[in-house]
Amino acid sequence: MYPDWSVLAELALAAAFIWLGFLSFLIWRQNKFLESLFPKSGERDIRKKFEELVKSVEGFNHKLLDLDGKVNKTQAQGLGHIQKVELLRFNPYDDTGGDQSFTVCLLDNNGSGIVITSLHARSGTRVFGKEIVSGKSVKYQLSEEEELVIKKVMEEKDER
């Protein structure tokens, strides 16, 4: 029975040495890290290091606030760009074939922009442009097709 105990004791002793080796490695790594933070030369003490860290974090906070302001400005500018586009092809005259005429509406997020209509007939093509503010024509009366296209674009705006 004595030999069985000796094998178990040797295994326990080997496991203890492996465990101690692992712990020694972890402590050595921790000491190396602390030495890199606080060298023995006395150049930096813990207070100086914490001051450096605080200044670094404050610098990042200022940069973050600056970036936040730039993102907000870019978002506000983006709302003024064309975001809604709708095209409707149609045939306004009985004497021409196909849907050669069209109305295209280009609006920003606020429903302001332009609507362009091209009417194609045998005698020629005419193009009309009308300013749109908040989904309504400012100066000129809108055709059925133009009103339909603007309504469609404004409904898409409400869905988003």
DSSP file (Angstrom, degrees, kcal/mol; ACC not computed):
  #  RESIDUE AA STRUCTURE BP1 BP2  ACC     N-H-->O    O-->H-N    N-H-->O    O-->H-N    TCO  KAPPA ALPHA  PHI   PSI    X-CA   Y-CA   Z-CA
    1    1 A M     >        0   0    0      0, 0.0     4,-1.3     0, 0.0     3,-0.4   0.000 360.0 360.0 360.0 -25.9    0.0    0.0    0.0
    2    2 A Y  H  >  +     0   0    0      1,-0.2     4,-1.6     2,-0.2     3,-0.1   0.876 360.0  57.0 -61.8 -40.1    3.0    2.3    0.6
    3    3 A P  H  > S+     0   0    0      0, 0.0     4,-1.6     0, 0.0    -1,-0.2   0.852 102.4  55.5 -65.1 -32.1    3.9    2.5   -3.1
    4    4 A D  H  > S+     0   0    0     -3,-0.4     4,-1.9     1,-0.2    -2,-0.2   0.899 107.7  49.1 -65.6 -39.8    0.4    3.8   -4.1
    5    5 A W  H  X S+     0   0    0     -4,-1.3     4,-2.4     1,-0.2    -1,-0.2   0.861 107.4  54.7 -67.3 -34.6    0.7    6.7   -1.7
    6    6 A S  H  X S+     0   0    0     -4,-1.6     4,-2.4     2,-0.2    -1,-0.2   0.875 106.7  50.5 -69.2 -35.6    4.1    7.6   -2.9
    7    7 A V  H  X S+     0   0    0     -4,-1.6     4,-2.3     2,-0.2    -1,-0.2   0.924 112.4  47.1 -66.1 -43.9    2.8    7.9   -6.5
    8    8 A L  H  X S+     0   0    0     -4,-1.9     4,-2.4     2,-0.2    -2,-0.2   0.887 112.0  50.2 -64.6 -38.9    0.0   10.2   -5.4
    9    9 A A  H  X S+     0   0    0     -4,-2.4     4,-2.6     2,-0.2    -1,-0.2   0.908 110.4  49.7 -65.8 -41.8    2.3   12.3   -3.3
   10   10 A E  H  X S+     0   0    0     -4,-2.4     4,-2.4     2,-0.2    -2,-0.2   0.907 111.8  48.6 -64.0 -40.5    4.7   12.7   -6.3
   11   11 A L  H  X S+     0   0    0     -4,-2.3     4,-2.5     2,-0.2    -2,-0.2   0.903 112.4  48.4 -64.5 -41.5    1.8   13.7   -8.5
   12   12 A A  H  X S+     0   0    0     -4,-2.4     4,-2.3     2,-0.2    -2,-0.2   0.903 112.2  49.3 -65.5 -40.8    0.6   16.2   -5.9
   13   13 A L  H  X S+     0   0    0     -4,-2.6     4,-2.2     2,-0.2    -2,-0.2   0.900 111.7  48.4 -65.4 -40.8    4.1   17.6   -5.6
   14   14 A A  H  X S+     0   0    0     -4,-2.4     4,-2.3     2,-0.2    -2,-0.2   0.903 111.7  49.6 -65.4 -41.7    4.5   17.9   -9.3
   15   15 A A  H  X S+     0   0    0     -4,-2.5     4,-2.6     1,-0.2    -2,-0.2   0.891 110.1  51.5 -64.1 -38.8    1.1   19.6   -9.6
   16   16 A A  H  X S+     0   0    0     -4,-2.3     4,-2.6     2,-0.2    -2,-0.2   0.909 110.2  48.5 -65.5 -41.2    2.1   22.0   -6.8
   17   17 A F  H  X S+     0   0    0     -4,-2.2     4,-2.2     2,-0.2    -2,-0.2   0.889 112.1  48.9 -66.0 -38.6    5.4   22.9   -8.6
   18   18 A I  H  X S+     0   0    0     -4,-2.3     4,-2.3     2,-0.2    -2,-0.2   0.931 112.8  48.1 -64.5 -44.4    3.5   23.5  -11.9
   19   19 A W  H  X S+     0   0    0     -4,-2.6     4,-2.5     1,-0.2    -2,-0.2   0.911 112.0  48.9 -62.9 -42.6    1.0   25.7  -10.1
   20   20 A L  H  X S+     0   0    0     -4,-2.6     4,-2.4     2,-0.2    -1,-0.2   0.875 110.2  52.1 -64.9 -37.4    3.8   27.6   -8.4
   21   21 A G  H  X S+     0   0    0     -4,-2.2     4,-2.1     2,-0.2    -2,-0.2   0.909 110.1  48.4 -64.2 -41.8    5.6   28.1  -11.7
   22   22 A F  H  X S+     0   0    0     -4,-2.3     4,-2.1     2,-0.2    -2,-0.2   0.927 112.8  47.2 -64.0 -45.8    2.4   29.4  -13.3
   23   23 A L  H  X S+     0   0    0     -4,-2.5     4,-2.4     1,-0.2    -2,-0.2   0.884 110.2  53.3 -63.7 -38.6    1.9   31.9  -10.4
   24   24 A S  H  X S+     0   0    0     -4,-2.4     4,-2.5     1,-0.2    -1,-0.2   0.904 107.8  51.2 -62.9 -40.4    5.5   32.9  -10.5
   25   25 A F  H  X S+     0   0    0     -4,-2.1     4,-2.4     2,-0.2    -2,-0.2   0.923 110.2  49.0 -62.0 -44.2    5.1   33.7  -14.2
   26   26 A L  H  X S+     0   0    0     -4,-2.1     4,-2.3     1,-0.2    -2,-0.2   0.907 112.2  47.8 -62.5 -42.6    2.0   35.8  -13.5
   27   27 A I  H  X S+     0   0    0     -4,-2.4     4,-2.5     2,-0.2    -1,-0.2   0.910 110.5  52.2 -65.3 -41.5    3.7   37.8  -10.8
   28   28 A W  H  X S+     0   0    0     -4,-2.5     4,-2.2     2,-0.2    -2,-0.2   0.917 110.5  48.2 -60.1 -44.4    6.8   38.3  -13.0
   29   29 A R  H  X S+     0   0    0     -4,-2.4     4,-2.1     1,-0.2    -1,-0.2   0.906 111.3  50.4 -62.6 -42.0    4.5   39.7  -15.8
   30   30 A Q  H  X S+     0   0    0     -4,-2.3     4,-2.4     1,-0.2    -2,-0.2   0.906 110.1  49.8 -63.5 -41.9    2.7   42.0  -13.3
   31   31 A N  H  X S+     0   0    0     -4,-2.5     4,-2.4     2,-0.2    -1,-0.2   0.897 108.5  52.5 -64.6 -40.4    6.0   43.3  -12.0
   32   32 A K  H  X S+     0   0    0     -4,-2.2     4,-1.8     2,-0.2    -1,-0.2   0.913 110.2  49.0 -60.9 -42.4    7.3   44.0  -15.5
   33   33 A F  H  X S+     0   0    0     -4,-2.1     4,-1.6     1,-0.2    -2,-0.2   0.931 112.0  47.8 -62.8 -46.2    4.1   46.0  -16.2
   34   34 A L  H  X S+     0   0    0     -4,-2.4     4,-2.9     1,-0.2    -1,-0.2   0.865 109.4  53.9 -65.0 -35.9    4.5   48.0  -13.0
   35   35 A E  H  < S+     0   0    0     -4,-2.4    -1,-0.2     1,-0.2    -2,-0.2   0.865 106.5  52.2 -65.8 -35.0    8.1   48.7  -13.8
   36   36 A S  H  < S+     0   0    0     -4,-1.8    -1,-0.2    -5,-0.2    -2,-0.2   0.855 114.9  42.6 -69.5 -32.3    7.1   50.1  -17.2
   37   37 A L  H  < S+     0   0    0     -4,-1.6    -2,-0.2     1,-0.3    -1,-0.2   0.906 129.7  24.0 -75.8 -42.9    4.6   52.4  -15.5
   38   38 A F  S  < S-     0   0    0     -4,-2.9    -1,-0.3    -5,-0.2    -2,-0.1  -0.765  80.7-159.6-128.7  84.5    6.9   53.4  -12.6
   39   39 A P    >   -     0   0    0      0, 0.0     3,-1.3     0, 0.0     5,-0.3  -0.261  25.2-122.2 -65.5 153.9   10.6   53.1  -13.4
   40   40 A K  T 3  S+     0   0    0      1,-0.3    -5,-0.0     2,-0.1    -2,-0.0   0.629  99.7  83.8 -71.8 -13.6   13.0   52.9  -10.5
   41   41 A S  T 3  S-     0   0    0      1,-0.1    -1,-0.3     3,-0.0    -3,-0.0   0.687 100.6-124.6 -66.2 -15.2   14.9   55.9  -11.8
   42   42 A G  S <  S+     0   0    0     -3,-1.3    -2,-0.1     2,-0.2    -1,-0.1   0.578  71.8 130.3  84.7   9.7   12.4   58.1  -10.0
   43   43 A E  S    S+     0   0    0      1,-0.2     2,-0.4    -4,-0.1    -3,-0.1   0.879  76.9  24.2 -62.5 -37.0   11.5   60.0  -13.2
   44   44 A R        -     0   0    0     -5,-0.3    -2,-0.2     4,-0.0     2,-0.2  -0.990  67.5-167.3-132.6 133.6    7.8   59.5  -12.6
   45   45 A D     >  -     0   0    0     -2,-0.4     4,-2.2    -3,-0.1     5,-0.2  -0.608  45.0 -92.8-106.4 179.1    6.0   58.8   -9.4
   46   46 A I  H  > S+     0   0    0      1,-0.2     4,-2.4    -2,-0.2     5,-0.2   0.845 123.4  53.6 -64.1 -35.2    2.4   57.6   -9.2
   47   47 A R  H  > S+     0   0    0      2,-0.2     4,-2.4     1,-0.2    -1,-0.2   0.928 109.3  48.2 -65.8 -43.6    0.9   61.1   -8.9
   48   48 A K  H  > S+     0   0    0      1,-0.2     4,-2.4     2,-0.2    -2,-0.2   0.907 111.6  50.8 -62.3 -40.6    2.7   62.3  -12.0
   49   49 A K  H  X S+     0   0    0     -4,-2.2     4,-2.3     1,-0.2    -1,-0.2   0.920 110.2  48.5 -65.0 -42.6    1.5   59.2  -13.9
   50   50 A F  H  X S+     0   0    0     -4,-2.4     4,-2.6     2,-0.2    -1,-0.2   0.881 109.7  53.0 -65.2 -36.8   -2.1   59.8  -12.8
   51   51 A E  H  X S+     0   0    0     -4,-2.4     4,-2.5     2,-0.2    -2,-0.2   0.912 108.9  50.1 -62.2 -42.0   -1.8   63.4  -13.9
   52   52 A E  H  X S+     0   0    0     -4,-2.4     4,-2.2     1,-0.2    -2,-0.2   0.920 111.8  48.1 -61.0 -43.3   -0.6   62.3  -17.3
   53   53 A L  H  X S+     0   0    0     -4,-2.3     4,-2.5     2,-0.2    -2,-0.2   0.909 111.1  49.6 -65.2 -42.0   -3.5   59.9  -17.6
   54   54 A V  H  X S+     0   0    0     -4,-2.6     4,-2.6     2,-0.2    -1,-0.2   0.917 111.7  48.8 -63.6 -43.6   -6.1   62.5  -16.5
   55   55 A K  H  X S+     0   0    0     -4,-2.5     4,-2.3     1,-0.2    -1,-0.2   0.895 111.3  50.8 -63.1 -39.3   -4.7   65.0  -19.1
   56   56 A S  H  X S+     0   0    0     -4,-2.2     4,-2.1    -5,-0.2    -2,-0.2   0.928 111.4  46.7 -63.9 -45.2   -4.8   62.3  -21.7
   57   57 A V  H  X S+     0   0    0     -4,-2.5     4,-2.3     2,-0.2    -2,-0.2   0.901 111.5  51.8 -64.4 -40.9   -8.5   61.5  -21.0
   58   58 A E  H  X S+     0   0    0     -4,-2.6     4,-2.3     1,-0.2    -1,-0.2   0.895 108.2  52.6 -62.6 -39.2   -9.4   65.2  -20.9
   59   59 A G  H  X S+     0   0    0     -4,-2.3     4,-2.2     1,-0.2    -1,-0.2   0.909 109.4  48.6 -61.5 -42.0   -7.8   65.6  -24.3
   60   60 A F  H  X S+     0   0    0     -4,-2.1     4,-2.6     1,-0.2    -2,-0.2   0.882 108.7  54.0 -66.1 -36.8   -9.8   62.7  -25.7
   61   61 A N  H  X S+     0   0    0     -4,-2.3     4,-2.4     2,-0.2    -2,-0.2   0.915 108.8  48.6 -62.9 -42.2  -13.0   64.2  -24.2
   62   62 A H  H  X S+     0   0    0     -4,-2.3     4,-2.2     2,-0.2    -2,-0.2   0.913 112.6  48.1 -64.2 -41.5  -12.3   67.5  -26.0
   63   63 A K  H  X S+     0   0    0     -4,-2.2     4,-2.5     2,-0.2    -2,-0.2   0.898 110.9  51.5 -64.9 -39.3  -11.7   65.7  -29.2
   64   64 A L  H  X S+     0   0    0     -4,-2.6     4,-2.4     2,-0.2    -2,-0.2   0.909 109.8  48.7 -64.2 -42.8  -14.9   63.7  -28.7
   65   65 A L  H  X S+     0   0    0     -4,-2.4     4,-2.2     2,-0.2    -1,-0.2   0.891 111.3  50.9 -63.8 -39.0  -16.9   66.9  -28.1
   66   66 A D  H  X S+     0   0    0     -4,-2.2     4,-2.1     2,-0.2    -2,-0.2   0.919 111.6  47.1 -64.0 -44.1  -15.4   68.4  -31.3
   67   67 A L  H  X S+     0   0    0     -4,-2.5     4,-2.5     1,-0.2    -2,-0.2   0.885 109.4  54.4 -64.8 -37.9  -16.3   65.4  -33.3
   68   68 A D  H  X S+     0   0    0     -4,-2.4     4,-2.3     1,-0.2    -2,-0.2   0.910 108.5  48.8 -61.9 -42.5  -19.8   65.4  -31.9
   69   69 A G  H  X S+     0   0    0     -4,-2.2     4,-2.2     2,-0.2    -1,-0.2   0.899 111.3  49.6 -63.5 -40.8  -20.3   69.0  -33.0
   70   70 A K  H  X S+     0   0    0     -4,-2.1     4,-2.4     2,-0.2    -2,-0.2   0.893 110.4  50.2 -66.1 -39.2  -19.0   68.2  -36.5
   71   71 A V  H  X S+     0   0    0     -4,-2.5     4,-2.5     2,-0.2    -2,-0.2   0.924 111.0  49.1 -65.0 -43.3  -21.3   65.2  -36.8
   72   72 A N  H  X S+     0   0    0     -4,-2.3     4,-2.3     2,-0.2    -2,-0.2   0.906 111.8  49.2 -61.8 -41.5  -24.3   67.3  -35.7
   73   73 A K  H  X S+     0   0    0     -4,-2.2     4,-2.3     2,-0.2    -1,-0.2   0.914 111.6  48.9 -64.0 -43.1  -23.3   70.0  -38.2
   74   74 A T  H  X S+     0   0    0     -4,-2.4     4,-2.3     2,-0.2    -2,-0.2   0.891 110.9  50.5 -64.8 -39.7  -23.0   67.4  -41.0
   75   75 A Q  H  X S+     0   0    0     -4,-2.5     4,-1.2     2,-0.2    -2,-0.2   0.915 110.5  49.3 -64.0 -42.3  -26.4   65.9  -40.1
   76   76 A A  H  < S+     0   0    0     -4,-2.3     4,-0.5     1,-0.2     3,-0.3   0.903 112.8  47.3 -64.4 -40.2  -28.0   69.3  -40.2
   77   77 A Q  H >< S+     0   0    0     -4,-2.3     3,-1.4     1,-0.2     4,-0.3   0.880 106.0  59.8 -66.8 -36.8  -26.5   70.0  -43.6
   78   78 A G  H >< S+     0   0    0     -4,-2.3     3,-1.3     1,-0.3    -1,-0.2   0.796  94.2  63.6 -62.5 -29.1  -27.5   66.6  -44.9
   79   79 A L  T 3< S+     0   0    0     -4,-1.2    30,-1.7    -3,-0.3    31,-0.5   0.751  99.0  55.7 -67.8 -21.7  -31.2   67.5  -44.2
   80   80 A G  T <  S+     0   0    0     -3,-1.4    -1,-0.3    -4,-0.5    -2,-0.2   0.500  92.2  90.4 -88.2  -3.9  -30.9   70.2  -46.8
   81   81 A H  S <  S-     0   0    0     -3,-1.3    28,-0.4    -4,-0.3     2,-0.2  -0.496  96.7 -80.4 -88.7 161.8  -29.7   67.9  -49.6
   82   82 A I        +     0   0    0      1,-0.2    26,-0.3    26,-0.2    -1,-0.1  -0.435  60.3 153.1 -62.7 123.5  -31.9   66.1  -52.0
   83   83 A Q        +     0   0    0     24,-2.6     2,-0.5    -2,-0.2    25,-0.2   0.556  54.2  60.8-125.4 -22.2  -33.3   63.0  -50.2
   84   84 A K  E     +A  107   0A   0     23,-2.8    23,-2.6     2,-0.0     2,-0.4  -0.948  57.1 172.0-118.0 123.9  -36.6   62.3  -51.9
   85   85 A V  E     +A  106   0A   0     -2,-0.5     2,-0.4    21,-0.2    21,-0.2  -0.997   0.6 171.3-132.5 133.4  -36.7   61.5  -55.6
   86   86 A E  E     -A  105   0A   0     19,-1.7    19,-2.7    -2,-0.4     2,-0.4  -0.998  11.0-164.5-142.7 139.5  -39.8   60.3  -57.5
   87   87 A L  E     -A  104   0A   0     -2,-0.4     2,-0.4    17,-0.2    17,-0.2  -0.981   3.8-174.5-126.3 135.5  -40.3   59.9  -61.3
   88   88 A L  E     -A  103   0A   0     15,-2.6    15,-2.4    -2,-0.4     2,-0.4  -0.987   7.0-161.7-130.6 121.9  -43.6   59.5  -63.1
   89   89 A R  E     +A  102   0A   0     -2,-0.4     2,-0.3    13,-0.2    13,-0.2  -0.831  24.2 156.3-100.1 142.0  -43.8   58.7  -66.8
   90   90 A F  E     -A  101   0A   0     11,-2.3    11,-1.4    -2,-0.4    -2,-0.0  -0.952  43.7-118.6-156.2 170.8  -47.1   59.4  -68.6
   91   91 A N        +     0   0    0     -2,-0.3     8,-0.1     8,-0.2     7,-0.1  -0.924  25.3 177.7-120.0 101.8  -48.8   60.1  -71.9
   92   92 A P        +     0   0    0      0, 0.0     2,-0.4     0, 0.0    -1,-0.1   0.691  64.2  56.0 -81.0 -16.6  -50.5   63.5  -71.8
   93   93 A Y    >   -     0   0    0     27,-0.2     3,-0.6     1,-0.1    27,-0.0  -0.890  67.0-145.1-121.3 146.9  -51.7   63.5  -75.4
   94   94 A D  T 3  S+     0   0    0     -2,-0.4    -1,-0.1     1,-0.2    -3,-0.0   0.727  96.2  63.2 -77.8 -21.6  -53.8   61.0  -77.4
   95   95 A D  T 3  S+     0   0    0      2,-0.1     2,-0.3     0, 0.0    -1,-0.2   0.483  94.9  67.8 -88.0  -0.8  -51.9   61.5  -80.6
   96   96 A T  S <  S-     0   0    0     -3,-0.6     2,-0.3    24,-0.1    -3,-0.1  -0.894  75.7-131.7-117.3 150.5  -48.6   60.3  -79.4
   97   97 A G        +     0   0    0     -2,-0.3     3,-0.2     2,-0.0    -2,-0.1  -0.697  61.3  14.5 -99.5 151.9  -47.7   56.7  -78.4
   98   98 A G  S    S-     0   0    0     -2,-0.3     2,-1.3     1,-0.2     3,-0.3   0.114  93.9 -70.0  79.4 167.0  -45.9   55.6  -75.2
   99   99 A D        +     0   0    0      1,-0.2    -8,-0.2    -8,-0.1    -1,-0.2  -0.615  69.7 145.8 -95.6  73.0  -45.1   57.3  -72.0
  100  100 A Q        +     0   0    0     -2,-1.3    -1,-0.2    -3,-0.2     2,-0.2   0.709  50.4  77.2 -85.0 -21.6  -42.6   59.7  -73.4
  101  101 A S  E     -A   90   0A   0    -11,-1.4   -11,-2.3    -3,-0.3     2,-0.3  -0.542  62.9-179.8 -87.0 155.9  -43.5   62.6  -71.0
  102  102 A F  E     -AB  89 118A   0     16,-2.0    16,-3.1   -13,-0.2     2,-0.4  -0.989  25.4-150.3-152.1 160.1  -42.3   62.6  -67.4
  103  103 A T  E     -AB  88 117A   0    -15,-2.4   -15,-2.6    -2,-0.3     2,-0.4  -0.998  17.0-171.0-130.2 129.5  -42.4   64.4  -64.1
  104  104 A V  E     -AB  87 116A   0     12,-3.0    12,-3.1    -2,-0.4     2,-0.5  -0.977   5.7-159.0-123.4 136.3  -39.5   64.2  -61.7
  105  105 A C  E     -AB  86 115A   0    -19,-2.7   -19,-1.7    -2,-0.4     2,-0.5  -0.961   6.3-173.4-118.5 128.0  -39.6   65.6  -58.2
  106  106 A L  E     +AB  85 114A   0      8,-2.9     8,-2.2    -2,-0.5     2,-0.3  -0.947  19.0 165.3-123.7 107.4  -36.4   66.3  -56.2
  107  107 A L  E     -AB  84 113A   0    -23,-2.6   -23,-2.8    -2,-0.5   -24,-2.6  -0.880  28.8-135.0-125.6 153.6  -37.0   67.3  -52.6
  108  108 A D    >   -     0   0    0      4,-2.6     3,-1.6    -2,-0.3   -28,-0.2  -0.232  50.4 -80.2 -89.0-171.8  -35.0   67.6  -49.4
  109  109 A N  T 3  S+     0   0    0    -30,-1.7   -29,-0.1   -28,-0.4   -30,-0.1   0.766 130.2  54.3 -63.9 -26.0  -36.1   66.4  -46.0
  110  110 A N  T 3  S-     0   0    0    -31,-0.5    -1,-0.3     2,-0.2    24,-0.1   0.417 120.1-105.2 -89.0   1.5  -38.3   69.4  -45.4
  111  111 A G  S <  S+     0   0    0     -3,-1.6    24,-2.7     1,-0.3     2,-0.4   0.703  79.5 129.4  83.2  19.9  -40.2   68.9  -48.7
  112  112 A S        +     0   0    0     21,-0.2    -4,-2.6    22,-0.2    -1,-0.3  -0.870  28.6  77.3-110.6 143.6  -38.5   71.8  -50.5
  113  113 A G  E    S-BC 107 132A   0     19,-2.8    19,-3.0    -2,-0.4     2,-0.3  -0.922  73.1 -52.9 164.7-136.8  -36.9   71.5  -53.9
  114  114 A I  E     -BC 106 131A   0     -8,-2.2    -8,-2.9    -2,-0.3     2,-0.4  -0.947  23.3-150.4-137.3 157.7  -38.0   71.3  -57.5
  115  115 A V  E     -BC 105 130A   0     15,-2.2    15,-2.4    -2,-0.3     2,-0.5  -1.000  17.1-163.0-125.3 129.5  -40.4   69.5  -59.8
  116  116 A I  E     -BC 104 129A   0    -12,-3.1   -12,-3.0    -2,-0.4     2,-0.4  -0.948   4.8-170.4-116.5 129.9  -39.4   69.1  -63.5
  117  117 A T  E     -BC 103 128A   0     11,-3.0    11,-3.3    -2,-0.5     2,-0.5  -0.972   6.8-166.6-123.1 133.8  -41.9   68.2  -66.1
  118  118 A S  E     -BC 102 127A   0    -16,-3.1   -16,-2.0    -2,-0.4     2,-0.6  -0.981   5.6-163.6-119.2 120.1  -41.2   67.3  -69.7
  119  119 A L  E     - C   0 126A   0      7,-3.0     7,-2.5    -2,-0.5     2,-0.5  -0.915   7.4-159.9-106.7 117.7  -44.2   67.1  -72.1
  120  120 A H  E     + C   0 125A   0     -2,-0.6     2,-0.3     5,-0.2   -27,-0.2  -0.851  20.0 159.7-102.4 125.7  -43.4   65.3  -75.3
  121  121 A A  E >   - C   0 124A   0      3,-2.5     3,-0.8    -2,-0.5   -25,-0.0  -0.830  54.3-100.2-132.6 172.3  -45.7   65.9  -78.3
  122  122 A R  T 3  S+     0   0    0     -2,-0.3     3,-0.1     1,-0.2    -1,-0.0   0.853 122.4  53.0 -62.8 -33.7  -45.2   65.4  -82.1
  123  123 A S  T 3  S-     0   0    0      1,-0.2     2,-0.3    -3,-0.0    -1,-0.2   0.653 126.4 -65.8 -79.1 -14.8  -44.5   69.1  -82.5
  124  124 A G  E <   -C  121   0A   0     -3,-0.8    -3,-2.5     2,-0.0     2,-0.4  -0.930  51.5 -77.3 154.9-178.0  -41.7   69.1  -79.9
  125  125 A T  E     -C  120   0A   0     -2,-0.3     2,-0.4    -5,-0.2    -5,-0.2  -0.951  32.5-162.5-119.2 136.1  -40.8   68.7  -76.2
  126  126 A R  E     -C  119   0A   0     -7,-2.5    -7,-3.0    -2,-0.4     2,-0.4  -0.943   3.5-157.7-118.8 140.9  -41.4   71.3  -73.6
  127  127 A V  E     -C  118   0A   0     -2,-0.4     2,-0.4    -9,-0.2    -9,-0.2  -0.964   8.2-172.7-121.2 133.0  -39.7   71.3  -70.2
  128  128 A F  E     -C  117   0A   0    -11,-3.3   -11,-3.0    -2,-0.4     2,-0.4  -0.968   4.9-165.5-125.6 139.4  -41.1   73.1  -67.1
  129  129 A G  E     -C  116   0A   0     -2,-0.4     2,-0.4   -13,-0.2   -13,-0.2  -0.987   8.0-175.3-124.4 136.0  -39.4   73.6  -63.7
  130  130 A K  E     -C  115   0A   0    -15,-2.4   -15,-2.2    -2,-0.4     2,-0.3  -0.993  24.1-123.0-134.5 137.9  -41.3   74.7  -60.6
  131  131 A E  E     -C  114   0A   0     -2,-0.4     7,-1.6   -17,-0.2     2,-0.4  -0.567  24.8-159.6 -78.3 139.2  -40.0   75.5  -57.1
  132  132 A I  E     -CD 113 137A   0    -19,-3.0   -19,-2.8    -2,-0.3     2,-0.4  -0.979   9.7-176.0-122.9 131.3  -41.5   73.5  -54.3
  133  133 A V  E >  S- D   0 136A   0      3,-2.9     3,-1.6    -2,-0.4   -21,-0.2  -0.988  76.0 -15.7-128.1 121.5  -41.5   74.7  -50.6
  134  134 A S  T 3  S-     0   0    0     -2,-0.4   -22,-0.2     1,-0.3   -23,-0.2   0.855 129.1 -52.6  53.3  40.2  -42.9   72.3  -48.0
  135  135 A G  T 3  S+     0   0    0    -24,-2.7     2,-0.3     1,-0.2    -1,-0.3   0.525 119.9  99.5  80.6   5.8  -44.7   70.2  -50.6
  136  136 A K  E <  S-D  133   0A   0     -3,-1.6    -3,-2.9   -25,-0.2     2,-0.2  -0.923  77.0-108.1-126.2 150.1  -46.4   73.2  -52.3
  137  137 A S  E     -D  132   0A   0     -2,-0.3    -5,-0.2    -5,-0.2     5,-0.1  -0.554  22.6-156.1 -74.3 138.9  -45.7   75.2  -55.4
  138  138 A V  S    S-     0   0    0     -7,-1.6    -1,-0.1    -2,-0.2    -6,-0.1   0.919  80.6  -3.1 -81.3 -46.1  -44.6   78.7  -54.6
  139  139 A K  S    S+     0   0    0     -8,-0.3     2,-0.3     1,-0.1    -2,-0.1   0.715 117.2  59.0-122.5 -32.3  -45.5   80.6  -57.8
  140  140 A Y  S    S-     0   0    0     -9,-0.3     2,-0.2     1,-0.0    -1,-0.1  -0.734  77.7-107.8-113.2 154.2  -47.0   78.3  -60.4
  141  141 A Q        -     0   0    0     -2,-0.3     2,-0.3     1,-0.1    -3,-0.1  -0.533  36.9-129.3 -76.0 143.4  -50.0   76.0  -60.6
  142  142 A L        -     0   0    0     -2,-0.2     2,-0.1    -5,-0.1    -1,-0.1  -0.696  12.3-128.4 -96.2 145.6  -49.2   72.3  -60.5
  143  143 A S     >  -     0   0    0     -2,-0.3     4,-2.5     1,-0.1     5,-0.2  -0.342  33.2-101.5 -79.9 171.0  -50.5   69.7  -62.9
  144  144 A E  H  > S+     0   0    0      1,-0.2     4,-2.5     2,-0.2     5,-0.2   0.920 123.7  49.8 -58.5 -45.0  -52.2   66.5  -61.8
  145  145 A E  H  > S+     0   0    0      1,-0.2     4,-2.5     2,-0.2    -1,-0.2   0.901 110.5  49.4 -63.5 -41.6  -49.1   64.5  -62.4
  146  146 A E  H  > S+     0   0    0      2,-0.2     4,-2.5     1,-0.2    -1,-0.2   0.923 112.0  48.0 -64.3 -43.7  -46.9   66.9  -60.5
  147  147 A E  H  X S+     0   0    0     -4,-2.5     4,-2.5     1,-0.2    -2,-0.2   0.893 111.6  51.6 -62.3 -39.1  -49.2   66.9  -57.6
  148  148 A L  H  X S+     0   0    0     -4,-2.5     4,-2.4    -5,-0.2    -2,-0.2   0.925 111.0  46.6 -63.5 -45.3  -49.3   63.1  -57.6
  149  149 A V  H  X S+     0   0    0     -4,-2.5     4,-2.4     2,-0.2    -2,-0.2   0.917 113.6  48.2 -65.0 -43.1  -45.5   62.9  -57.7
  150  150 A I  H  X S+     0   0    0     -4,-2.5     4,-2.6     1,-0.2    -1,-0.2   0.913 111.6  50.4 -64.0 -41.8  -45.1   65.4  -54.8
  151  151 A K  H  X S+     0   0    0     -4,-2.5     4,-2.1    -5,-0.2    -1,-0.2   0.910 110.4  50.0 -61.6 -42.4  -47.8   63.6  -52.8
  152  152 A K  H  X S+     0   0    0     -4,-2.4     4,-1.8     2,-0.2    -2,-0.2   0.917 112.1  47.1 -63.2 -43.6  -45.9   60.3  -53.3
  153  153 A V  H  X S+     0   0    0     -4,-2.4     4,-1.7     1,-0.2    -2,-0.2   0.908 111.9  50.0 -65.5 -41.9  -42.6   61.8  -52.3
  154  154 A M  H  X S+     0   0    0     -4,-2.6     4,-1.6     1,-0.2    -1,-0.2   0.850 108.0  53.5 -67.9 -33.7  -44.1   63.4  -49.2
  155  155 A E  H  X S+     0   0    0     -4,-2.1     4,-1.5     2,-0.2    -1,-0.2   0.885 106.1  53.1 -66.2 -38.6  -45.8   60.1  -48.2
  156  156 A E  H  X S+     0   0    0     -4,-1.8     4,-1.1     1,-0.2    -2,-0.2   0.884 106.0  54.8 -61.6 -37.3  -42.4   58.4  -48.4
  157  157 A K  H  < S+     0   0    0     -4,-1.7     3,-0.4     1,-0.2    -1,-0.2   0.905 107.0  49.6 -60.8 -42.9  -41.0   61.1  -46.1
  158  158 A D  H  < S+     0   0    0     -4,-1.6    -1,-0.2     1,-0.2    -2,-0.2   0.809 105.4  57.7 -69.4 -29.4  -43.7   60.3  -43.5
  159  159 A E  H  <        0   0    0     -4,-1.5    -1,-0.2     1,-0.2    -2,-0.2   0.796 360.0 360.0 -70.6 -28.6  -43.0   56.6  -43.6
  160  160 A R     <        0   0    0     -4,-1.1    -1,-0.2    -3,-0.4    -2,-0.2   0.475 360.0 360.0 -81.9 360.0  -39.3   57.0  -42.6
